[in-house]
Amino acid sequence: MATMYHCEDASCQDVRATHYCAKQNQPRMLANLSTTNGNIAIFDCDMSTALCQSKEDHVHRITHELSDDGNMLKTTYSSWKGGKHSKNSMYKFVRK
């Protein structure tokens, strides 16, 4: 899997992400700026897309949380299946 982060235009008012998933789909995400702060960035599924509205198994939210000292990044992928939350997959990256 891989996630690409990008902006729609040069002003970068809307930060977006496209998640290229091992589930062989590509949910598109929008930065949730109301919950994003200095240490946490949340990307929610773009509900204007068919995949995000579907009952198909897909990543529906990506949360990145940076530790206060900047030495650890915790990324959580929240999956939906059947139209509701099914599981979280969490990855921790530690600077050595």
NORURBEL-V780768 format. One record per residue. N is the residue number from 1. RES is the residue in one small letter. SS is DSSP state (H for helix, E for strand, C for the rest). OMEGA is omega in whole degrees, -180 to 180 (NA if undefined). BURIAL is b if it has 9 or more other C-alpha atoms within 8 Angstrom, else e. Layout:
n | res | ss | omega | burial
N | RES | SS | OMEGA | BURIAL
N | RES | SS | OMEGA | BURIAL
//
This chain:
n | res | ss | omega | burial
1 | m | C | 177 | e
2 | a | E | 177 | e
3 | t | E | 179 | e
4 | m | E | -180 | e
5 | y | E | -174 | e
6 | h | E | 176 | e
7 | c | E | 179 | b
8 | e | C | -177 | b
9 | d | C | -175 | e
10 | a | C | -180 | e
11 | s | C | 178 | e
12 | c | C | 177 | e
13 | q | C | -180 | e
14 | d | C | 176 | e
15 | v | E | -175 | b
16 | r | E | 175 | b
17 | a | E | 171 | b
18 | t | E | -177 | b
19 | h | E | 178 | b
20 | y | E | -165 | b
21 | c | C | 173 | b
22 | a | C | 177 | e
23 | k | C | 178 | e
24 | q | C | 171 | e
25 | n | C | -174 | e
26 | q | C | 178 | e
27 | p | C | 177 | b
28 | r | E | -174 | b
29 | m | E | 174 | b
30 | l | E | 175 | b
31 | a | E | 177 | b
32 | n | C | -173 | b
33 | l | C | 179 | e
34 | s | C | 180 | e
35 | t | C | -179 | e
36 | t | C | 176 | b
37 | n | C | -176 | e
38 | g | C | -176 | e
39 | n | C | -176 | b
40 | i | E | 174 | b
41 | a | E | -178 | b
42 | i | E | 176 | b
43 | f | E | 180 | b
44 | d | E | 179 | b
45 | c | E | 179 | b
46 | d | C | -174 | b
47 | m | C | 175 | e
48 | s | C | 179 | e
49 | t | C | -177 | e
50 | a | H | -178 | e
51 | l | H | -178 | b
52 | c | H | 178 | b
53 | q | H | -173 | b
54 | s | C | 175 | e
55 | k | C | 179 | b
56 | e | C | 177 | b
57 | d | C | -180 | b
58 | h | E | 172 | b
59 | v | E | -174 | b
60 | h | E | 179 | b
61 | r | E | 173 | b
62 | i | E | 179 | b
63 | t | E | 175 | b
64 | h | E | 178 | b
65 | e | E | 179 | b
66 | l | E | 180 | b
67 | s | C | -178 | b
68 | d | C | -180 | e
69 | d | C | 177 | e
70 | g | C | -177 | e
71 | n | C | 180 | b
72 | m | E | 173 | b
73 | l | E | 176 | b
74 | k | E | 179 | b
75 | t | E | -180 | b
76 | t | E | 175 | b
77 | y | E | 179 | b
78 | s | E | -178 | b
79 | s | E | 174 | b
80 | w | E | 175 | b
81 | k | E | -179 | b
82 | g | C | 178 | e
83 | g | C | 179 | b
84 | k | E | -179 | e
85 | h | E | 179 | e
86 | s | E | 179 | e
87 | k | E | 172 | e
88 | n | E | 172 | e
89 | s | E | -175 | e
90 | m | E | 178 | e
91 | y | E | 177 | e
92 | k | E | 178 | e
93 | f | E | -176 | e
94 | v | E | 176 | e
95 | r | C | 180 | e
96 | k | C | NA | e
//
